[in-house]
């Protein structure tokens, strides 16, 4: 499973619980996710908005 697929599945799971009136903290506990992750997914109206381009770190020269 790719990261994008798992993000979309996570978004759907969080919004399914949201539709049933489950609170943020309870959603985080049920899904085994961090509260900030649940908040970030909950405030996004569609899963495509969670996609981010990869960020590459600079390679530091070794002395």
N, C-alpha and C positions, 0 to 999 in steps of 0.2 A: 504494500500500500504506500502510495506517495504521500508526502506531507500535505499536498493540496487536497487529496482525497480525505485524509483524516481531519483536516480543518473543516471541510464541508460537512462531514458526518458529525463532527462536534457541534457545529453551528445548528444543524437540524435537531440534534438531541437537546440542546439548550433551548431552542425555540419551541420544541414540542412540550417541554416542561413549563415554559412560559405560558403557552396556550392553556395549560391546565391550572394556572394560578400558583405555581410553585415559586417560592421566594428565591432570591439570588444565592443566599448562603446554603439553603437546602439543595439547590441545584448543584452547587459546587461539591457538596458532600456526596450526593447521590452519584455524580459522575466521576468523582475522584479528581477534580480539577481545582486549580487555584481560583480564589474569589475574583482576582483581577482578570483572569482569563474569561471567566463567565461574564463579568461585566462588559468586557470588550466585545464578546460575541453577542451579548444581549442588545447592545445599543446599535448594532449594525443591522440595517433592514434586509440585506441580502448577502449571502456568503461570498460573492465575488469581490466585495469591498474589503475582505480580509486578506486578499492576495497581495503580497509584497514582492518586489523583485529581490533576488538574493543580494546580500551585502557582503562584499569581500573585504577582508582586513588586509591592510598593507603588510608586506613582508619586511620585517626589520633586518637591516644588515647585521650579520654576525661579526663581532669584532675579532 
